[in-house]
Amino acid sequence: MQTRASLPPQCSIAVTSIQCKLVAVGRPVTGALLSLMTALVVAKVFSHSQFRALVPLGFVVVLVALSSRFGSIVSVVGAVLSAMTFAYFLYPPVFSLHVEDPVARENLSWMVLSAIAFSYLLFPPRKNPLR
């Protein structure tokens, strides 16, 4: 039986622990979906730009901002999803995960590595994910 002291402050005594765990799981999923949707919009906006090779490096700011709100795991999942989105929709050959341009391929790699590093450096994992 759960007591008031064993529940997180956001959960009342009537709320089951399963609902609290769903909230803890829902935050990273929401952040990952936000990063995916943002990557889709950015890929569409910059699809014909001459600066599209630099898009992943600028997207690191978005991933770090999302990790500040939703947790560091969002930066890991969001960086991988965003890299796949950019490879599929932004770089030739379009609609393929293969990236022919070596500079764009390196920038995708740097995006994934730096987003993960910056998010864990600036916002370490929380002990209580509900706070």
C-alpha positions in Angstrom: 0.0 0.0 0.0 1.3 3.4 -0.9 1.5 6.2 1.6 1.6 9.9 0.9 5.3 10.1 1.7 6.2 7.4 -0.9 4.5 9.2 -3.8 6.1 12.0 -5.8 4.7 15.5 -5.0 2.8 15.7 -8.3 0.8 12.6 -7.5 -2.1 12.5 -5.1 -2.8 9.6 -2.8 -5.6 8.5 -5.2 -3.4 8.2 -8.2 -1.9 4.9 -8.9 1.8 4.4 -9.4 1.2 3.2 -13.0 -0.2 6.7 -13.9 2.9 8.3 -12.3 5.2 6.0 -14.3 3.3 6.9 -17.5 3.9 10.6 -16.8 7.7 9.8 -16.3 7.8 7.9 -19.6 5.6 10.4 -21.5 8.0 13.3 -21.0 10.9 11.8 -23.0 8.5 10.5 -25.6 7.0 14.0 -26.0 10.5 15.5 -26.3 11.6 13.0 -28.9 8.5 13.6 -30.9 9.0 17.4 -30.7 12.6 17.0 -31.9 11.4 14.8 -34.8 8.7 17.3 -35.8 11.2 20.2 -35.6 13.6 18.3 -37.7 11.0 17.7 -40.4 10.1 21.4 -40.5 13.7 22.4 -40.6 14.4 19.9 -43.4 11.5 21.3 -45.4 12.5 24.9 -44.9 16.2 24.4 -45.7 15.8 21.8 -48.5 16.8 24.2 -51.3 19.1 26.4 -49.3 22.8 26.7 -50.0 23.5 26.4 -46.2 21.8 23.0 -45.8 25.1 21.3 -45.0 25.3 23.5 -41.8 21.7 22.7 -40.7 22.7 19.9 -38.3 25.2 22.0 -36.5 22.6 24.7 -35.8 20.1 22.0 -34.8 22.3 21.1 -31.8 20.8 24.2 -30.1 17.3 22.8 -30.5 18.3 19.4 -29.1 20.1 20.9 -26.1 17.1 23.2 -25.4 14.7 20.2 -25.6 17.0 18.2 -23.2 16.8 21.1 -20.7 13.1 20.7 -20.6 12.5 17.0 -21.1 15.8 15.4 -19.9 19.0 14.2 -21.4 17.7 11.0 -23.0 15.7 13.2 -25.3 18.9 14.6 -26.8 20.1 11.0 -27.5 16.9 9.8 -29.2 16.2 13.2 -30.8 19.7 13.4 -32.3 19.4 10.0 -33.9 15.9 10.7 -35.2 17.0 14.1 -36.5 20.0 12.7 -38.2 17.9 10.1 -39.9 15.3 12.8 -40.9 18.0 15.1 -42.3 19.6 12.2 -44.2 16.3 11.1 -45.7 14.7 14.5 -46.5 17.5 17.0 -46.8 20.6 15.6 -48.4 20.9 14.0 -51.9 19.9 11.3 -52.7 16.6 12.4 -51.2 14.4 9.6 -49.8 17.4 7.5 -48.9 19.4 7.3 -45.7 22.6 7.4 -47.7 24.3 10.8 -47.7 26.7 11.4 -50.7 28.2 14.7 -49.5 31.1 14.0 -47.1 30.8 17.4 -45.4 27.1 16.8 -44.7 27.8 13.3 -43.4 30.4 14.7 -41.1 28.1 17.4 -39.9 25.4 14.8 -39.1 27.9 12.9 -37.1 29.0 16.0 -35.2 25.4 16.9 -34.5 24.7 13.6 -32.9 27.9 13.6 -30.8 27.8 17.2 -29.7 24.1 17.2 -28.9 24.6 14.2 -26.6 27.7 15.6 -25.0 26.3 19.1 -24.4 23.0 17.8 -23.0 24.7 15.5 -20.5 27.3 18.1 -19.6 24.8 21.0 -19.1 21.8 19.0 -17.8 22.9 15.7 -16.1 20.2 13.0 -15.7 17.7 13.7 -13.0 17.3 11.4 -10.0 13.5 12.0 -10.0 12.2 12.3 -13.6 8.9 13.8 -12.4 10.4 17.0 -11.2 
